[in-house]
Amino acid sequence: MTRRSLLTGGFFTGLAGTGAGAVAGGTAAESPQSSKSDEQSTRVLEEIRDELRLQRGKCSPASCNVVDTIRSQQKTFLKNRGKFPDFIDIGIDVWESIYDWHVVAGQKPEIGRMQDGRYGMGFMTTTLVLRHDMTGSYIGLGYDARGE
C-alpha cells in the first residue's frame, strides 16, 4: 500500500468501517490478528502524520527559529525605544518562512509594495521589508520610519 493510496481515502474508509464494527458489536477479547492489524494501522498513521509535518515545513505557530529571531529583534528595540520597530529588513528565505508561518497559523499575510518599490509584510506591529540584495537568511536590526 502506497502513501498516495492511503492519502486518497481508501485506507481511512476501511479504518472507519472496522472501527465502527468494533464499537457496535465488538467482543471482549480481541484476536491476535486484529491486534497486529491495529499496530500496523497505528504505525502507518504515524508515518502519514510525520510526512504531513515535513510537508508543512519547520515553521509552525508554536515554534519557528526565524519568528523567534524577529521577535528577539523587536524586544531589543522595544527595550531601547519604548515601542516596536516600524521596519526590519529580511532576506528571501526568511520572507518565505514568515509567509509559511502565517499560512500555518491561519492568518492572512498582509503583503504590499512600499513607496520605494520593495515588498513589505506585516508581522505584529512591524513591517518586514524584503531585501533581495542580502543573503537569504538575513535578519536586520529594527528601525523607525524616520530612519533612526
N, C-alpha and C positions, 0 to 999 in steps of 0.2 A: 504494500500500500504506500503510495507516494504522498508527500506533503500536500501536493496540489489537489489530489483527490480528497484528502482529509479536509482541506480548507473549502472545497466546493460544497460540502454539506452532507455527503452520503454517510460519512462516518458518524457525524453528530446526530443524524436522523436515527441511525441504528442504535446509538447510545441512549437516545431519548426513549426509544421503544423498549429496550431491555431494562432501563431504569424504571419505567412506568410499570412494567410487568412485575418487577421485583417488589415494588411498593404495594401494588394492588394484590398480588397473590403470592408473595414470596414465602419461602419456607424458613423455618428457624435455623436449619443447618444448611450452609452453602456447600456445594460440591467443590473439590479441589480445582476442577477445571474452570469454574466460574471465578474463583479467587485468582487464578493465574491470569485469566482474561481481564479481570479488573485491574490487576497490577500492570498489565501491558497497556491497557487503555489509559491509566494514570500516567505512565511513562510517555506515551505518545502525546497526551495533552500538555505535559510539562515541556516537551520539545517544541510544541506549537507556541506555547507561551514564551519560551526563550527566543524563538525565531521572530515573533512579533516584537519583542523588546529590542532585538537587534535592528529590525527594520525601522523602528520608531527613532532610533538614534540614542546617543548617550545623554542627550539633554532632556530631562524631564522637569516638570514643575517643581518637584521636590528637591532635585539636586542637578546642578549643572555648573561645571567649573567656570565657564565663561560668565554666566549670570553672577556667580559668587564674586568674580574679579571685578565686574562692573559695579556691583553693589558695594564692594570694598572701596572703589574709587569715589562713589557717591558719598559714602560715610566719611571718608577723609575730607572731602570738600565741605560736607555739612559741618564737621567739627571745626574747620578753619574759617568758614564764611558764614555759618549760621543758616544756610539754605542749600538745597540740592543744586548741582551744576546744571546750566542750561544745555550744555553740549558735552559729549565725549566722542572723540574720533575712534573709529574701529576699522579693522581690515575685513576683507570679504568672507573669510572663514568664520569670524566672529559674527558678522552680519547674518550669515546663513544659520548659525547655531541659535541666535536670538530669534530669528524668524521661526525656526522649528520649535523653539521653546514656546512661542506664542501659540502655535498650532496645537501642540500637545496640551497646553494649559487651557485650550478652548477660548482663547482671546483673539479678537481680530487685530492683526498688526496694523498700526497706523503708519503708513509709508507715504512719503511725498517728496517732491523736488523742492529744494531750498532756493533762495534767491540767487545764489551763486552757481546753481545747476547741479549741486551734489545731492545725493539721496539722503533722506533723514527718516528715522524710525523712532517712534515714541517708545520709551521704556520707563515706566513710573512717571516721574516728573521731568525726566531728562530726554533730550533728543540725541539719538545715536547717529553720528554722521559717518557714512561710508567713505573711506579713503582708499581709492583704488591704487594710489601711489605708495601705499605702505604694505608691509608683509601681511599675509592672510590672518595671522594670529594677533595682529597689533591691537592693543587697547591703550588709548592715550589717557592723559590726565583730564579731569573735568575743567570746563571753563565757562565763563558767563557770556551772554550775548554781546556784551561790550568788549569782549576780548581780554578780559583780565584773568 
